[in-house]
C-alpha cells in the first residue's frame, strides 16, 4: 500500500475506529478486581503496602480492571486532635523502642526511594478519613491518588495529618472540589466514617488489611507477588 493511501483521512479515521474497537473489546474482556483497603493515614506500613499494591496493579493491568476503595481504621482512637510531636507521642506509647521502630521504617522507606520524616506532629486522623470518604463519594477515581498524597505529606514532608490547611491543599492538588467547605463542618462525614469502620474494619486488629473481590483477604504490607497471586485467586 502506498504512503499516499496510508495518509488518507478516511483510512486514518477507519483505522482509528478499528483500534478503538479492539481497545474496548480488550477492556471488556478483563476481569474486575475490587479491593477494599482498611487503613489509617498515620500507619507507615499502610503506605508501604500501597506502594507494593501499586506495583502489583501495574504488572497486572493487562489482565484486570481495578476498583480500589479506602476504608477507615484508627490505630489509636484516643490520639489527641491537636498536634503533638511524633517523637514525644511514640516515646510515651512505646518507650525507647520507638527509636528502633523509626530506624526500621527509615530503611524500609529508603527501599522505596523515599525518606521517612520523623519530624513534625501526629494526632487523631479522623479528619483525613472524612476527606477520604468525601473523595470516594465525589470522585471515586481520585480517592487512591488522594491517599497517596496524604501519605507522602505525612510520612515524608512532616505534614500534620490533622491540619485542615494540609488536607484542603491535598484535595485541591488532586482535583477534589468542595473539600474546604465539607471539612469546615466538623460533623460532616463523621457518621459515614463510623459506619464504614463498623462494616469494613470491625473484625480486624491491624492494618493494612485488604479484601479482594469480597473473598480473598490479606493483611500487612505484602510484596507485589502476593497481591498478584491474590488477584488470580479472587478472579477464579
N, C-alpha and C positions, 0 to 999 in steps of 0.2 A: 504494500500500500504506500502511495507517495506521501511525502511530508505535507503536500498541499491538502490532501484529503484528511489527514490527521488533524490539521488545524481548522477544519470546517467547524463553525459554531454549532451546527446541527449535531455533528458527531460528538463534539465535546459535551454537549448537553446530554446526548444519548448515553455516552459512556459514563457521565456523572450519575445518571439515573440508575444505571446498572450497578455502579459501585455503591450507591446509597441503598439500593435494594439488598445487595449482598450484606452490607453492614447491618441493616435492620434485621435480616434473617439470622445473622450470627448472634446479635444481641438477644433475639427472641429464643434462640436455642440454648442459651446459657441458663444454668440452674441458679436460683436465687438463694443467697446466703444471708440470713437475717441474724444480726448479732446484738444482743443486749449486754452492755458492759456496765457492771456496778463498779463505781469508782469514787474516790474522794479527790478533790482538787489539790489537796496537800499531801497526797500519797506519792512518794517518788517512784515506787515500783509500778504504780499505775501508769506513769509516764513511760517508764522502760517497757512495760507491756504494750502500750500503744505503739511505740516505735517498732517493736517486733511484729505486732499485728499488721502494721502498715507494710512492712517488708513482705509478709505472707500474702497480703492482698495484692500487692504489686506483682508478685510471682504467679498469682492465680487469676489475674484479671481476664485472661483469655478463656478461662473455663467457667467463671461465675460472675454474676452481678451481686453487688453487696449493698445491704442496708444496715447501717450501724446506728444504734441508739444508746446514748449515755444515760445511766440511771444513778441516782444519788446514794451515797453511803457516807457515814460520818465516823472517821477513825476516833474522834474524841468529841462527842456531842456537847461536852461541858467546856470546850475551849472558849476562851473569852472573846466577845465580839470585838472589843478594842484590841488593837495590835500589841503584841508583846514580842520581845526579842526571841528569835528562833533558838539561840543558844541557851538562854535562860529557861525557856519553856521546856526544851528537851533535857536540860540538866535536872530540872525538877521532876520530870516524868521518868527518866531513865538513869539518873545519876551520871557518873563519869563514863558510863558505857556509851553515851551519846557521841563522844569523840571518835570512838571506833566505828560507830554507825555512819557518821559523816564521812570518815575516811573511806569506808567501803563504798558509799554512794558516789563519792568523787571518782573513784576508779571505774565504777560501772558507767557513769556518765561520760568519762573520757573515752570509753569504748564505743560510745555513740557519737563521738565528736562534739560533746557538749561539756560545759564547765558547770559543775554543781556549785551554786552560790549559797553559802551558809550564812550570809549576812541578811539583814532585813528582818521583817516581822512575820509572825504567823498568828493564827487565831481561828475563830469559827468560820467555816466555809459555806454557811447557808446561802449567803447572797450569790456566791458563784453557782450554786446548784439552782437557785431561782433563775439565774441568767441562762444556764444550760437548758433548763426546762422551757423557758420562753423561746429560746432559739429553736428548739425542737418543734415547737408549735408554729412559729412564724416562718422559719426557713430551715426545714429539717436537713436539707442537703448541705447546710453550712455548720451544723452542730459539731461534726467531727473536727472541722478546722478550728472552730472556736475553742474547743477543749485543748487542742494543740497549743494555741496561742496563750491560753491561761496557764498551761504547764510551763511553757517557755518563760513567761513573765515571772512566775512564782519561783521556779527552780533555778533559773539561770540569770535573772536580772534583778533579783532582790525585791520584787514587787510584793506588796501585801495583798493576800487573796481577799481580804475584806474591804479593800479600798475601792469606794464607789467610782472614783475617777479612773482607776485602772480597769475596772470591769467595763465601764462605758467606752473607754478608749479601745479596748479589745473588741467589743461588739462592733464599733464603728469600723475598725480595721478589717473585719471580715464581712462587712456589709449588712449588719443587722440593724434594722430601723426600729425606733421606738424604745430602745433599751433604757435610756436615761429616764424617760417618763415611767416605764414599768418599775424600775428599781427604786424610784423616788418614794413609792408607797411600800413600806416595809411588810405589808400584808400580802402584796401581790405574789402569787406563786407558792406561798408557804403551804397551803392546803394540798396543792398538787404535788409538791416535793414530798410531803409526808405520805401521800397516797402511793407514790412511786416507790418510796422507801419500804413501805409495807408490802407492796406487791412484788417487787423485784429483789429486795435485799434483806428481807426479814430473816431468812434462814441461813444467812452466811455470816461468817465470823471474821473474814478478812477480804481485802481487795488487792489487786483487781480480780474480778470474777466475771466469767463470760458464759452466756447461754447462747448456743448456736442452733438456729432453727428450732428452738424450743425443746431440744432433746439431748444435745451434747453439751456438757458442762466442763469448763476448765477454770482453774484458779491459779493465781500467781503470774509473774511475768514470764510466760512461756516463750521458748525460742520459736522463730518463724516456722520451722519444720513441724512443730507440734500443732500449730494453728492449721497448717496445710493438711495435715492428717485429719484434724477435726472437721475441716470443710468437707473432705471426702466422705467421712463417716456420716455427717449431718445431711448430706445430699443424696445418700444412697436410698 
